[in-house]
Amino acid sequence: MDAKITGWGHTPFGALKDKTFEQLILDAAREALDHAGLELRDIDGIWLGHFNNGLVADAFASSLVLGLSEERLFIPATRVENACASGSAAVYAARDAIRSGRVRRALVIGAEKMTGTDTRGVTAALAGASYQGEESGVSFPQIFARFAEAYFAAYGDGSETLARIAAKNHAAALNNPLAHLQKDLGFAACNTVSERNPMIAAPLRMTDCSLISDGAAALVMVAEDLVADFPRAVGFRAAVQMNDVMPLSRRDLTELTAARHCFAAAFEAAGVTLADIDLAEVHDCFTIAELLICEAMGLADKGHGAALIEAGETARGGRLPVNLSGGLKAKGHPVGATGVSMHVMAARQVSGLAGAMQHPSAELAAVFNMGGSGVANYCSILEAQK
């Protein structure tokens, strides 16, 4: 008895100064319930993906969504945290509860309010997702700069490749009305260090880094024998989680090793090959991450991703479009919301409901969300079943 996605909601991502963290949760949840045609009282379990680590004062937020109803509802609600993969962790926890038979209808929300603190505060909060034994005090731009440095040392300066990834994702975000930054920056601007595009952590420039965003996304998931009650259903052909060791000192920084294994296991579980996948939403927290993820999924051999990007094979109309939503780079990256947002975007694609983002004849979508420096890895393969 597997879980099926039957409704979804998604707030705009951005610097949403007029929205509290609680309001973001309620807005996304209400939209998802309305989309599924359910009331909160119909839900058997709630999961909230939320990183926090000081970004907001709400350290105990799982029951905030109960404020949607004036009734006193005693629905079990749980907060799930797994760094930048907190949203996918919540999705997988709800799916597991449905597969076990304990829950029939689940509500999953991913949410983060990041702009309530300054850039220094956000940087410090996110740094908590690194290995404190060796990397304490190192920011995430600096961590992913180490990946870029290692990759460039092995395969040559890839700064132009990273700029092409950034430009691609900003162009894609023009088709996403929910994206944080809907502006086509162009390759030249992304590839030039300037006052507007300073070096953040060499060799990563500002345009190589994802945005600090507020936002929330939500899914309604139900047991498959209830699907007849809903106008749409999206299923999981596969859902695989793999975690790696945390210290960078024990890792090969020229690749995302656990991601490669996670994709391979997901394709095997789904009974598909990469050639069967129509599009992918992946975790481009930094442009170097998207490059490494493209190689991890098998789109290019290790060290050969530059030719793939140069040829436009991951752009709209290419062999396998990556991040038609704009990705974390332009859609935004409210950390706890990201994994749920990716599943919403992929579900909309395979249902033919992605609007201007729609990829023609999209049947299978891959979602790849990761936490930390490629430590927590989640790969889902989604398909429409109704």
N, C-alpha and C positions, 0 to 999 in steps of 0.2 A: 504494500500500500504506500505509494509514493505521494509526495506533495506536489500540488499544481498551483501556479501563480494565477490568480483570477482577478486581481485588481491592483492598481498602483497609484501613487501620488508623488509629487515632486515639486518642492518650492523652487523659486528662482535661487540661484547661487549668487553670492556677491557680498558687498559690505552692507548688510541689511540692518542699518542702525535703528530702524523703527520696529524691529522684531526682537523679542526676547527669545532665549533658548526654549522656554516652554511654548511660546507661540509657534515657533518653527515646528516643534514636535506635533502640536495639535493640528496645524495647517496640513502637514503631509499626511498624517493619519486620517484626518477627516476626508481628504481627497481620495485616498486609497479605499476607504470604506464605502464612500459614495460610488466610486468606480465599480466596486464589486457588488454593490446593491445590498450591503449589510449594515447593521447597527453595531455599536460597540458591544452591546449585550450578547450578540451572536458569537463573539470571540471567546475561545477557550484558553488562550495563552498569548502573552505579549512579550516581545523581545526588543530591547533597545540597544543598538550599537552606538557607543559613545566613548571617545578616548578621554577627553577632559584634561587630566593632569594639571589642574589649576587654571584652565582657560575660562571656566565659569565657576561660580560658587556651588553649583548644584552637584554635590558629590553623590547624592542618592536620588537619581532621576527616573528610575524605571516606572514609577507609578504616576508620573505627571500626565501621561496620556489618559488616565482615568478621568481627568477633568473635562474630557469631551462630553461626558454624559452627566445629566443632573441626577440620575439614579445613583444609588450606592451600589456599585458593582464590585464584586470581590474576585476579579480575574487575576490569576497569577501573572506577575510581571517581573522580568529579570533584565538587568543591565549586563551587556557583554562587552568586554574590552580585549582587543588584540591589536593594539597600535593602530596603524592606518588601515588595517584589515578588520577593524571592529564591526563594520557593517556586514561584511561577508560572514564573519563569525556568528552574527545574530541570525542571518539568513539560514546558515547551516544548522544552528541550534534549533530553530523552528522546524526546519525540514526533518531533523532527527526526531523531534517530539511527535510529529505527524506520522512518520514511518513506524514509530514504536506503538502507535495506537492510543497514546495518552492524550493527544490533542487532535481535534477534527478541523478546527478553523483557527488560524494563527494570524496575528498582526505583527509585522516586523517594521521597525523604524530605525533609521540611521540619522543621527543629527549631531551638529557641532556649531557652536557659536565662538568664532575665533577673533573677531574684530573688537571684542570688548576689552582687550588688552593691546599693548603696543607691540611692535615688531620684535623687540627684545624679549618681551614676555612670551610671545608665541614661539620664538626660537628656543627659549629655555624649556618651555613645556614639551615641545616636540623632541628635544634632545633626550628626554627621559626614555624614549623608545630605543636608544642605543645601548650598547654594552657598557655599563658603568664601571666595570672592572678595568677597562682599558681605554674607553672612549669618552669618559666623563669630561664635560667641557667642550666637546667637539660638536659643532652644529651639524644638522643634516645636509645643508649645502656642502659643508666641508667633507662629510662622509661620502656623498656621491661624487664629489670632486676627486676623491681617491680612486673611485671606480674609473672615472674618466681619465685620470692620469695613467693608471695601469693599462687601460685599453689603448690609449694613444701611444704609450711607450712600446706596446707590443705590435700595433697595427698601423701606426702613423696618426698624425694629427687629424682628428675627426670633427673639428670645430664646425666646418661647413655642413657636415652631415647633421649635427645637432641643431644647427640653425634651420635646416630644411624641415626637420621634425617640428620645431616650434612654429615655423611659418605654416606648415600643413595643418596643424591643429588649430591655430588661430583662424585660418581660412574656413575650416570646418565649423567652428563655433558660430559663424555668421548664420548658419542654418538652424541654430539651437536657441530659441527665444529664452531658455532658462539659463543660458551660460553667463558666467560672471563677466567675461570680457569679450564682447562681440565687435572685434575690430581686427581687420586683416592687416597685420604688421608688415608682412612681406619678408622675403628672404634677406634682402640687403640690410634692413634694419636689425633683424635678428642676428645677423652675422657680423655686425659692427659694434665694437665697444664704444659707447658714447655716454653723454650725460644722462640720457634716457635709458640707456642699456649698459649700466656699469658692470664691471666684473664683480661677482658676489663671492665666489670661491674658485680661484683659477683651477681649471679652464672654464668654469661655468659662469655664464653671464646671467643677468636678470631674466632674459627671455628663455633661459634654459631651466628656470625654476617655476614650479607651480605657484598658484595664487593663494593668498590667505583669504579664506572665504567663510561666510556663514551659509547655512542651508540644511535642509532635511529632505529625506526621501522615504517612502514607505511601500510595503507590499502586503497584500492579503494572500495567504496561502491556505489551501484546503486539501483534505484527503481526496484522492482521485475518484472515489465513488460518489462524491458530491458534485462533480464537474457538470453534470446535466443541469444543475440549478443556476449555472452562470453562463453569460454570453461569450466568454472567452476563457482559454486555459493555455498556459505555457508550462511545459514540463522540463525536467532536468534529465537530459541524456546522460550526464555525469556531473558529479560534484566532488572534487578531490581537494583535500588539504594536506600540505606537507610543510613541516618546519625545519629550518636549518639551525646550526649553531650560531650564537650571536657574535662572538669576537671576529672582527675583520681579520685579525692575525691568523685565523685558521681557515680563511676563505681564499679562493682564487678570484681576485677582483677584476679579472677580464671577462667574467661571465656571471650569470645568476644560476648557479648550479641547481639549487632546489627548484627553481622555476622550471628548468628544463625537465627535471624528473616529474614535476607536477603536471606539466602539459602532456608528457608522454603517457602518464597514468590516466589522465582524463580522456585522452583520445582512445586509449585501449578500452576503458570502461564504457565509453560511448559507442564503441564499435565503428569508429570513423578514423580517417586520416586527415592531415592538415588540408588536403585538397577538397575535402567535403565542407570545410568551414567557409561561410560566406562573408563574415565580418568579425571583428574583435574589438572589444572595449578593454583596454589594458591600463596598467598603473604607471602613467608617465609623470610621477612626482617630479622627476627631472628628465630632461630629454635623453640623457645617457641611459636612464632606466628603460625608456621605450626602445632604444636601439638594442639593449641587451635582451629585452623581452622578445623582440622580433627574432633574434637569433635563438633564444631559448625555445620558442615554439616551433622552430624549424623553417622559418621563412628564408633564412640564409644560414650558411655555415658560419661557425664561429670566426669572427674577425672579418667577415665579408658583408656585413649589413649595410655598409656605405653604398655599394652598388644598387642594393635593393631600394634604398631611400632615393638615391639619385634618379633611378628609373621611374619613380612615382608609383611603385607597386603597392605601397600601403596607403596611397591617397584615394580619394573618391574616384571610381572608375578603374582602379588598379587591381592587381591579382587578388589581394585580400585587404580591403580597406580597414585601417586601424584608427579608432577614436573618431568616428564620424560625429560624435557629440561635441568634439573639441577637446575631450580628454581632461585630465586634471589640469593640464597646462593652460587651457582657456575656459573650459566649463567651470573650473574651480575645484578646490580640494578641502571642503569642510570635513575633517578627517573621519569622524564617525559615520558621516553620511555617504562617503565615497563608495563603499562596497555595495550598499543598497542602491545607490544611484546607478551604478554600472548595470546591475540586474534589471532595473527599470528600463534603462535605455536599450538593453539587449532584448527585453521582452517586447517593448514597443516595436523594435525592428522586425522580429520574427512574426509579429502579429499584423504587420503592415500598417502600423499606427504611428510611425515615427515622423510624419509630416515632411518638412523640407529636408530632414536628415535621412529619409528613407532610402535604403539600399534596395535596388530592384530585385525581386524574387529572393529575398533573404529568408532562408529556411533554418540554418544553423548558425548560432552566434556563440563565440567564445568570450568568456569574461575572465579576466585575470586581475586579481586584487592582492596586494602584498602589504605586510606590516613590517616596519623597521627597514633595515638595509637588506631586503630580500630574505627576511627570516621567516615570517609567516606567509605562506603562499596558498592562495585559493584559486582553483580553476573550475569554472562551471561551463557546461555546454548546454545551451537552451534551444528549445524548438517549440513552435506553436503546435498545439494538439486539438485546438478547436477554434 
